[in-house]
Amino acid sequence: MAYKHDETKIAEQEACCDLDGKLNEAKVVSLHGKDDGHNHGDEEGSGIKPWLPAIASFIFLIGGITLDNWIKPTPAWFTGWVRFIWYVVAYIPVGLPVVIKGIKTAVKGDVFTEFFLMSVATIGAFYIGEYPEGVAVMLFYAVGELFQDAAVNRAKRSIKALLDVRPDSADVLRNGTYVNLPPESVKVGETIQIKVGERVPLDGEMLSEGSSFNTSALTGESKPSTFTKGETVLAGMINQEKVVELKVTKLFNDSSLARILTLVQDATTRKAKTEQFIRKFARIYTPIVVFLAIGITVIPYFIVDNYVFNTWLYRALIFLVISCPCALVISIPLGYFGGIGAASRAGILFKGSNYLDLMTKINQVVMDKTGTLTKAVFKVQEVKSYDIPQDEWLPLAAALEAKSTHPVAKAVVEYAGNSIGRIQVDALEEISGHGLKGEVNGKEMLAGNVKLMDMMKVPVNDGLRTIVDTIVIVAIDRKLAGYLTIADEIKEDSKQAVDALHKLNVKTTMLSGDKQAVVDKVAKYLGIDKAYGDLLPEHKVQKVEALKKDKINVVAFVGDGINDAPVLALSDVGIAMGGLGSDAAIETADVIIQTDHPSKIATAIQIGKTTTKIVWQNIALAFAVKVIVLILGAGGLATMWEAVFADVGVAMLAILNAVRIQRMKF
């Protein structure tokens, strides 16, 4: 579709090209599924209709050039006013809208726009009798705009694809029957039914035994995922196996999908420094060039013999056409937007183009262990009792751990099974980095690591201190009852992730609350440069602060949950793993990896590097060509045709280069 500038936004244009106006039209569909009054339907924006003015202008231009140079009718009627009117008719379809916009923007105080430059240059060409060149400049400019629109629309497809995954109805259980309603009207706690092949309309907890779901729209992963009873299924996933029921856990506008859509849609509002510089540069550069063009016209009068006004005006007009910084102001944000789109297709969400730039500078990646490099799926490996039998202390410990959401606690509860029963837990206290304390059936219960036992003055033998695996020690009334050892499995691509980072000359550090022995074991297997264990959340902050004291370091921290939020906020780039289900991670992180794959960290860096490379290629191309042709134009060695190439031609080449990133696979 060819999206044109909304006249109500003309005053908001920056520099000479309002690409943001075009890109932001990707955001007009609200999370409620409405178009907010900006509905550009297919009948208006697709097919041949946008090209009709350019086609009409092209036909008249070619006809005029043919009559001028080849047919040369006899008698010579194609002269004077006939010839002038012919080229005016050729000019109007593509030129009149631009002239009108130029006048409107000038009236509103924004004089030095692309519309102003093109209007002055082409009307000036008519003034000196260069009718074909005046029409050609405006025609090629219009064609360039159409190609620009096509490129922007291609860049918007990733957002459109995301918008397409929002279901517009939900089957809700009300009064014993399922009613088809808009997702916005469904309340938290209600039951919804998802048939095979349907998209999940809202986040919910699985009530059925289980089913497999296609999660590619959210995570970029083609392999289906299986969700069982009690697990969270997210809006946008497609049910593939059997009819299931979910209990809604979030309202439509609070769902993970809605938040992801907002993140992607808002990403273009956070500009990279390069993009900000180019926009500021264009606002200064354009008026300077206009005054230089005036100088080219006037100054030679005082220093050149045989001064001919029309000759120097022609050179000035060429100078004006060349000067338009469209290639820069169009292609640079388009390049960043393409990078954001390419990343979203790979299951990586950047909160702004500025983070694409920052990713290229990262030389230190600090990673949490549990849930980032490991699966956070803990299994009990060994259980040992002391003076109290296992069937007495284990149910009590499990009842205490059931109050925690920590993966280790879940492993204990799962191992204990149904033995918990109706055990009462009171005065629960979660001691960060240590464990849990509470009253269970009137007895003081402690369940945690060696540090908790030392804090509570519970005697622990040296043998427990040397166990490498994660350990949960249980004490009842300050007397040791027993312990469980728990192991976490390393993710399949963690080694690949660390190797890929090393190939990018990025140093790796692992931080964990686990014992140093466990951390060292994982670090050695993965090849991580430095590893620190026995850390509380505040200690992780201190480690990152220490790295940041060295100004050479650009630090990314990768975490997976609410405990990592302070470090995510502190780091130069905060990367949330599996951020789909973590509100704290989504709010705090700068980059969100929608899968649990640490190998995506290197992918995010590669996308950032590729995007930045393409942006700088466009900057170099635009400046090099413009400087050369500006000099030639000022010296009278370039015509309007070279000027058209330096402006529209370079802009189109830059756009095509920027679009390349959307075809790349990472």
C-alpha positions in Angstrom: 0.0 0.0 0.0 1.2 3.6 -0.6 0.6 5.6 2.5 0.6 9.3 1.9 1.3 12.0 4.5 -1.7 12.9 6.5 -2.2 16.7 6.0 -3.0 17.0 9.7 0.5 15.9 10.5 2.4 18.1 8.1 3.4 20.5 10.9 5.0 17.6 12.8 7.4 16.7 10.0 11.1 16.6 10.8 13.8 17.5 8.3 12.7 16.9 4.8 11.1 13.4 4.9 8.4 12.3 7.4 9.3 8.6 7.4 8.0 8.4 11.0 4.6 9.4 9.8 4.6 6.4 7.4 6.1 4.0 9.9 3.8 5.1 12.7 0.8 4.2 10.5 1.7 0.6 11.3 0.6 1.5 14.8 -2.8 2.8 14.1 -4.6 -0.4 14.8 -5.2 -0.3 18.6 -5.0 -3.2 20.9 -8.8 -3.1 20.8 -8.7 -3.9 17.1 -10.0 -0.5 16.0 -8.3 1.6 13.4 -8.5 4.9 15.3 -9.6 6.8 12.2 -6.6 6.0 10.0 -8.1 3.3 7.9 -6.2 3.1 4.6 -8.1 0.3 2.9 -6.8 -1.9 0.1 -8.9 0.0 -2.4 -6.9 3.1 -1.6 -3.4 1.9 -1.1 -2.9 -1.2 -3.3 -2.9 -2.1 -6.9 -2.3 0.4 -9.7 -4.3 3.4 -8.3 -1.3 5.1 -6.5 0.7 4.9 -9.7 -1.9 6.5 -12.0 -0.6 10.1 -11.5 3.0 9.0 -12.2 1.9 7.0 -15.3 -0.1 9.9 -16.7 2.8 12.3 -16.1 5.2 9.8 -17.7 3.1 9.4 -20.8 2.9 13.1 -21.4 6.6 13.5 -20.7 7.6 10.8 -23.1 5.2 12.3 -25.7 6.7 15.7 -25.2 10.3 14.5 -25.5 9.4 12.5 -28.6 7.8 15.6 -30.2 10.8 17.7 -29.2 13.6 15.4 -30.5 12.3 12.9 -33.0 9.0 13.6 -34.7 9.4 17.4 -34.9 6.0 17.9 -36.5 5.6 20.1 -39.6 4.3 22.7 -39.5 6.1 23.3 -36.2 3.0 23.5 -33.9 4.8 22.0 -30.8 6.3 25.3 -29.8 5.5 28.3 -27.6 2.4 28.1 -25.5 1.4 24.7 -26.9 4.6 23.2 -25.8 4.5 25.0 -22.4 0.9 23.8 -21.7 1.7 20.2 -22.7 4.5 20.1 -20.1 2.4 21.8 -17.5 -0.2 19.1 -18.0 2.6 16.5 -17.6 3.7 18.3 -14.4 0.4 18.7 -12.6 -0.4 15.0 -11.7 2.9 14.6 -9.8 3.8 18.2 -9.1 0.7 19.9 -7.9 0.3 17.9 -4.6 4.0 18.5 -3.8 3.6 22.3 -4.4 0.5 22.5 -2.2 2.3 20.6 0.6 5.3 22.9 0.2 3.1 26.0 0.6 1.2 24.5 3.6 4.4 23.6 5.4 6.0 27.0 4.7 2.9 28.8 6.1 3.2 26.7 9.2 6.8 27.8 9.6 8.6 24.7 8.3 10.0 26.1 5.1 13.0 23.9 4.3 11.2 20.6 3.5 11.5 18.3 0.5 8.3 19.8 -0.9 9.8 23.3 -0.8 13.1 22.2 -2.5 11.3 20.2 -5.2 8.8 23.0 -5.9 11.5 25.7 -6.2 13.7 23.5 -8.4 11.1 22.4 -10.8 9.2 25.7 -11.1 12.6 27.3 -11.6 13.3 24.8 -14.4 10.1 25.9 -16.1 11.1 29.6 -15.7 14.3 29.0 -17.6 12.5 27.0 -20.3 13.8 23.5 -19.2 10.3 22.0 -19.2 11.2 18.3 -19.7 13.8 18.4 -16.9 11.3 20.2 -14.5 8.7 17.4 -15.2 11.3 14.7 -15.0 12.6 15.8 -11.6 9.1 15.8 -10.1 8.2 12.5 -11.8 11.2 10.7 -10.5 10.6 12.2 -7.1 7.0 10.9 -7.1 8.2 7.4 -8.2 10.8 7.5 -5.5 8.0 8.2 -3.0 6.0 5.2 -4.3 9.0 3.0 -3.9 9.6 4.4 -0.4 6.0 3.6 0.5 6.5 0.0 -0.8 9.6 -0.4 1.3 8.0 1.0 4.4 5.0 -1.3 3.9 7.4 -4.3 3.6 9.0 -3.2 6.9 5.6 -3.0 8.5 4.7 -6.6 7.7 6.2 -8.0 10.9 3.9 -5.8 12.9 0.9 -6.7 10.7 1.7 -10.4 11.2 1.6 -9.8 15.0 -1.7 -8.0 14.7 -3.0 -10.9 12.8 -2.4 -13.3 15.7 -4.9 -11.5 17.9 -8.1 -13.5 18.0 -11.3 -11.5 17.7 -13.6 -13.9 19.6 -13.5 -16.2 22.6 -15.8 -19.1 23.6 -16.7 -18.3 27.3 -18.4 -20.6 29.7 -21.4 -18.7 31.1 -24.5 -20.2 32.7 -23.4 -23.7 31.7 -23.0 -23.0 28.0 -20.2 -21.6 25.8 -20.9 -18.2 24.4 -18.9 -16.6 21.6 -17.9 -13.1 22.8 -15.2 -10.5 22.1 -12.1 -11.2 24.1 -12.3 -7.7 25.7 -15.5 -8.7 27.5 -14.0 -11.8 29.2 -13.1 -11.5 32.9 -10.3 -12.9 34.9 -11.3 -16.3 36.4 -13.7 -17.2 33.6 -13.3 -20.5 31.6 -12.7 -20.4 27.9 -12.7 -23.3 25.4 -10.1 -23.6 22.6 -10.9 -25.9 19.7 -8.3 -27.6 17.6 -6.8 -25.1 15.1 -8.0 -22.0 17.0 -5.8 -19.3 18.5 -5.8 -18.7 22.2 -7.6 -15.4 22.8 -6.4 -14.7 26.3 -3.6 -15.8 28.7 -4.9 -18.6 30.9 -4.1 -21.6 33.1 -4.7 -25.0 31.6 -7.7 -26.8 33.1 -7.5 -29.8 30.8 -4.9 -32.5 31.0 -2.9 -31.0 28.2 -2.4 -30.3 24.5 0.3 -29.2 22.1 0.4 -25.6 20.8 2.1 -23.8 17.9 3.9 -20.9 19.6 5.7 -19.6 16.5 3.7 -16.3 16.3 5.1 -15.4 19.7 8.5 -17.1 19.9 9.6 -17.6 16.3 10.0 -21.3 17.1 8.3 -23.7 14.6 8.5 -26.7 17.0 5.2 -27.2 18.9 5.2 -26.9 22.7 3.2 -29.1 25.0 1.3 -27.6 28.0 -0.2 -29.7 30.7 -2.7 -29.0 33.5 -1.8 -26.0 35.6 0.6 -24.5 33.1 0.1 -21.1 31.6 -0.9 -20.8 27.9 -0.5 -17.5 26.2 -2.7 -15.6 23.8 -1.7 -16.0 20.2 -0.7 -19.6 20.5 -2.6 -22.1 18.2 -4.1 -25.3 19.7 -3.0 -28.3 17.6 -4.1 -31.4 19.4 -7.5 -31.5 21.2 -10.2 -29.3 22.6 -9.0 -27.7 25.9 -10.3 -25.4 28.6 -8.4 -22.5 30.2 -9.0 -20.4 33.2 -8.4 -16.8 32.2 -5.6 -15.2 34.2 -5.3 -11.8 32.5 -7.6 -9.4 30.8 -7.3 -9.0 27.1 -5.3 -5.7 27.2 -3.0 -7.1 29.9 -2.2 -10.3 28.1 1.4 -11.1 27.2 0.5 -10.8 23.5 -1.0 -7.3 23.9 2.1 -6.2 25.8 4.4 -7.6 23.1 2.4 -5.8 20.4 2.7 -2.6 22.3 6.5 -3.1 22.6 7.0 -3.7 18.9 4.7 -0.9 17.9 6.5 1.6 20.2 10.0 0.5 19.3 10.4 3.0 16.5 9.8 5.9 19.0 13.2 5.3 20.7 15.7 6.6 18.2 19.3 5.5 17.8 21.9 8.2 18.2 22.8 7.9 14.5 19.1 8.5 13.6 18.8 11.4 16.0 22.0 13.0 14.6 20.9 12.6 11.0 17.6 14.3 11.7 19.3 17.2 13.5 21.9 17.4 10.8 19.2 17.6 8.1 17.4 20.5 9.8 20.7 22.5 9.8 22.1 21.2 6.5 19.0 21.9 4.3 18.7 25.7 4.9 22.5 26.1 4.5 22.3 24.4 1.1 19.4 26.7 0.1 21.4 29.8 1.0 24.4 28.3 -0.9 22.1 27.9 -3.9 21.1 31.6 -3.7 24.8 32.4 -3.5 25.5 30.3 -6.6 22.9 32.4 -8.4 23.8 35.9 -7.2 27.6 36.0 -6.3 28.9 35.2 -9.8 27.2 38.5 -11.0 30.0 40.3 -9.1 32.9 38.1 -10.1 32.2 36.5 -13.5 32.4 38.2 -16.9 29.5 37.6 -19.3 27.2 36.7 -16.4 24.0 35.0 -17.6 21.3 34.8 -14.9 19.5 31.8 -16.3 22.8 29.8 -16.5 23.6 30.3 -12.9 20.0 29.9 -11.8 20.0 26.5 -13.6 23.2 25.5 -11.6 21.5 26.6 -8.4 18.4 24.6 -9.2 20.6 21.5 -9.8 22.3 22.2 -6.5 18.9 22.4 -4.7 17.7 19.1 -6.1 20.9 17.3 -5.2 20.9 18.8 -1.7 17.6 17.2 -0.5 18.8 14.7 2.3 15.9 12.3 1.6 18.3 9.3 1.1 19.5 9.8 4.7 16.3 10.7 6.4 14.4 7.9 4.7 16.8 5.0 4.7 18.3 5.3 8.2 15.1 4.9 10.2 13.9 2.3 7.6 17.1 0.3 8.3 16.5 0.4 12.0 12.9 -0.5 11.6 13.9 -3.4 9.4 16.3 -4.6 12.1 13.5 -4.5 14.7 11.2 -6.4 12.3 13.9 -9.0 11.5 14.5 -9.5 15.3 10.9 -9.9 16.1 10.6 -12.6 13.5 13.5 -14.4 15.3 11.7 -14.2 18.6 13.7 -11.2 19.9 12.0 -7.9 20.8 14.0 -4.7 20.9 12.3 -1.8 22.8 13.9 0.7 20.5 16.4 1.2 17.7 18.9 2.7 20.2 19.3 -0.8 21.6 20.2 -2.1 18.2 23.1 0.3 18.3 24.1 -0.6 21.8 24.1 -4.3 21.0 27.0 -3.7 18.6 29.1 -2.3 21.4 28.6 -5.0 24.0 31.9 -6.6 25.1 30.7 -8.2 28.4 27.7 -10.4 28.8 26.7 -11.3 32.4 24.2 -14.1 32.7 22.1 -15.5 35.5 22.4 -19.3 35.8 19.1 -20.6 36.8 16.5 -20.2 34.1 18.9 -18.5 31.7 21.6 -21.1 31.1 19.8 -23.9 32.8 16.2 -25.1 32.4 15.1 -24.3 35.9 13.5 -27.7 35.9 14.7 -29.1 39.2 14.5 -32.8 40.1 15.1 -34.3 43.5 18.2 -36.5 43.2 18.7 -37.7 46.8 16.8 -37.6 50.1 18.4 -38.3 53.5 16.9 -38.3 57.0 18.5 -37.9 60.4 16.7 -38.5 63.7 13.2 -37.8 62.3 11.7 -40.2 59.7 11.3 -39.0 56.2 7.5 -39.5 56.1 7.2 -37.1 59.0 9.5 -34.2 58.0 9.1 -34.3 54.2 5.3 -33.5 54.1 6.0 -30.6 56.5 8.9 -29.3 54.4 6.8 -29.6 51.2 3.9 -27.7 52.8 6.3 -24.9 53.6 7.9 -24.9 50.1 4.4 -24.9 48.5 4.2 -21.3 49.5 7.2 -20.3 47.3 7.3 -20.0 43.5 11.1 -20.8 43.3 11.9 -23.7 41.0 13.7 -25.5 43.8 10.6 -25.3 46.0 8.5 -26.6 43.2 10.8 -29.6 42.9 10.4 -30.5 46.6 6.6 -30.1 46.3 6.5 -32.3 43.2 8.6 -35.0 44.9 6.4 -35.0 48.0 3.3 -35.5 45.9 0.0 -35.8 47.7 1.5 -36.2 51.1 1.0 -32.5 51.9 -2.7 -32.8 52.6 -4.2 -30.0 54.6 -1.1 -29.1 56.6 -1.4 -25.5 57.9 1.5 -23.1 57.4 1.7 -19.8 59.4 4.1 -16.9 59.8 5.8 -17.6 56.5 9.0 -15.7 55.8 11.1 -15.9 52.7 14.7 -15.0 53.4 16.2 -13.9 50.0 19.1 -16.1 49.0 18.7 -18.4 52.0 15.4 -20.2 52.1 12.1 -20.3 53.9 11.0 -20.0 57.6 7.6 -20.7 59.0 5.3 -22.4 61.5 3.9 -25.8 60.3 1.5 -27.6 62.5 2.8 -25.4 65.4 6.4 -26.3 64.8 9.1 -23.9 63.6 10.2 -25.1 60.1 13.4 -24.1 58.3 14.0 -25.2 54.7 17.0 -23.7 52.8 20.7 -23.8 52.2 23.6 -24.0 54.6 23.6 -20.2 55.0 20.1 -20.4 56.4 21.1 -23.0 59.0 24.1 -20.9 60.0 21.9 -17.8 60.4 19.5 -19.7 62.6 22.2 -21.4 64.6 21.3 -24.9 63.5 24.4 -27.2 63.7 25.4 -28.6 60.2 28.1 -31.2 59.7 30.9 -30.6 57.3 29.6 -33.3 54.9 26.6 -31.1 53.9 28.9 -28.2 53.2 30.8 -30.2 50.5 27.8 -31.4 48.5 28.0 -29.9 45.0 24.4 -30.1 43.9 21.7 -27.7 45.1 20.7 -28.7 48.6 17.5 -28.1 50.7 18.3 -28.7 54.4 15.2 -29.1 56.6 15.2 -28.3 60.3 12.3 -28.7 62.8 12.5 -26.6 66.0 16.2 -25.9 65.2 17.0 -29.6 65.0 18.3 -31.1 61.7 15.7 -33.4 60.2 17.1 -34.2 56.8 18.0 -32.9 53.4 17.2 -33.2 49.7 19.7 -32.7 46.8 18.3 -31.2 43.7 19.9 -30.9 40.2 19.1 -28.5 37.4 19.6 -29.4 33.7 21.7 -27.2 31.4 19.8 -26.0 28.3 20.8 -27.7 25.0 22.0 -24.5 23.4 23.8 -22.9 26.4 27.2 -24.2 25.2 26.5 -23.0 21.7 25.5 -19.6 23.1 28.7 -19.1 25.1 30.8 -20.3 22.1 29.0 -17.8 19.8 29.6 -15.0 22.2 33.3 -15.8 22.3 33.5 -15.8 18.5 32.1 -12.2 18.7 34.9 -11.3 21.2 32.5 -10.9 24.0 33.6 -12.0 27.5 31.1 -14.0 29.6 30.4 -14.0 33.3 27.9 -16.1 35.2 26.2 -15.0 38.5 24.2 -17.3 40.7 22.8 -17.7 44.2 23.9 -21.4 44.0 26.9 -22.7 45.8 30.2 -21.8 44.2 31.0 -25.5 43.6 27.8 -25.9 41.5 28.5 -22.6 39.7 32.1 -23.7 38.9 30.9 -27.0 37.6 28.4 -25.4 35.2 30.9 -22.7 34.1 33.6 -25.2 33.4 31.3 -27.3 31.2 30.1 -24.2 29.3 33.4 -22.5 29.0 32.3 -19.3 30.8 35.2 -16.9 31.5 34.2 -16.0 35.1 31.6 -17.4 37.5 30.5 -16.3 40.9 28.2 -18.2 43.3 26.7 -17.7 46.7 25.3 -14.4 45.6 22.2 -12.5 46.9 20.4 -10.2 44.5 22.3 -7.2 45.9 25.6 -9.0 45.3 24.7 -9.4 41.6 24.2 -5.6 41.4 27.6 -5.1 43.0 29.3 -7.4 40.4 27.7 -5.6 37.5 28.6 -2.2 39.1 32.2 -3.4 39.4 32.3 -4.2 35.6 30.8 -0.9 34.7 33.4 1.1 36.6 35.8 0.2 33.7 34.6 2.7 31.0 35.7 0.3 28.3 33.1 -2.2 29.3 29.6 -2.2 27.7 27.7 -4.7 29.8 24.6 -6.7 29.0 22.9 -8.6 31.7 20.7 -11.6 30.9 18.2 -12.7 33.5 14.8 -14.4 33.6 12.7 -13.1 36.5 11.7 -10.6 39.0 14.8 -11.1 41.2 16.9 -10.0 38.2 15.0 -6.7 37.7 17.5 -4.5 39.6 20.5 -5.8 37.6 18.5 -5.6 34.3 17.9 -2.0 35.0 21.5 -1.3 36.0 23.2 -2.8 32.9 23.8 -1.0 29.7 21.5 -3.4 27.9 19.1 -5.6 30.0 18.1 -8.8 28.2 15.1 -10.8 29.6 15.0 -14.5 28.9 11.6 -16.1 28.4 10.2 -12.6 29.1 6.7 -13.6 27.8 5.6 -14.7 31.2 7.5 -12.3 33.4 5.9 -8.9 33.8 8.9 -7.6 35.8 11.3 -8.7 33.0 9.2 -7.1 30.3 9.0 -3.8 32.1 12.7 -3.6 33.0 14.5 -5.2 30.1 15.6 -3.4 27.0 15.7 -6.6 24.8 13.3 -9.5 25.3 14.1 -13.0 24.1 10.7 -14.7 23.8 12.1 -18.2 24.0 14.3 -19.6 26.6 17.2 -20.0 24.2 20.4 -18.3 25.3 21.8 -18.7 21.8 19.5 -15.8 20.8 21.8 -13.5 22.7 24.5 -13.8 20.0 21.7 -13.5 17.4 20.5 -10.2 18.8 24.1 -8.9 18.7 24.4 -10.1 15.1 21.2 -8.4 14.1 22.4 -5.2 15.7 25.7 -5.3 13.9 24.1 -6.0 10.5 21.6 -3.2 11.0 24.3 -0.7 11.9 26.4 -1.8 9.0 23.6 -1.2 6.5 22.8 2.2 8.1 26.4 3.3 7.7 26.6 2.0 4.2 23.7 4.2 3.3 25.2 7.2 5.0 28.5 6.7 3.1 26.7 6.2 -0.2 24.5 9.3 0.2 27.2 11.6 1.3 29.7 10.4 -1.3 27.4 10.8 -4.3 25.9 14.1 -3.1 29.3 15.7 -2.5 30.5 14.7 -6.0 27.4 15.8 -7.8 27.1 19.0 -5.8 30.6 20.0 -6.8 29.9 19.1 -10.5 26.6 20.9 -10.4 28.1 24.1 -8.9 30.7 24.0 -11.6 28.2 23.5 -14.4 29.3 20.0 -15.2 26.1 18.3 -14.0 22.6 18.6 -15.4 19.2 18.0 -13.9 19.5 14.3 -14.8 22.6 13.8 -12.6 20.8 15.8 -9.9 17.8 13.4 -10.1 20.2 10.4 -9.7 22.0 12.1 -6.8 18.6 12.7 -5.0 16.0 10.1 -6.0 18.4 7.5 -7.4 20.5 7.5 -4.3 17.4 7.4 -2.1 16.1 4.4 -3.9 19.4 2.6 -3.7 19.6 3.3 0.0 16.0 2.1 0.5 16.8 -1.1 -1.4 19.9 -1.6 0.7 17.9 -1.0 3.9 15.2 -3.5 2.9 17.9 -6.2 2.5 17.9 -6.8 6.3 14.3 -8.0 6.1 15.3 -10.8 3.7 18.2 -12.0 5.9 17.9 -15.1 8.1 19.6 -14.9 11.5 
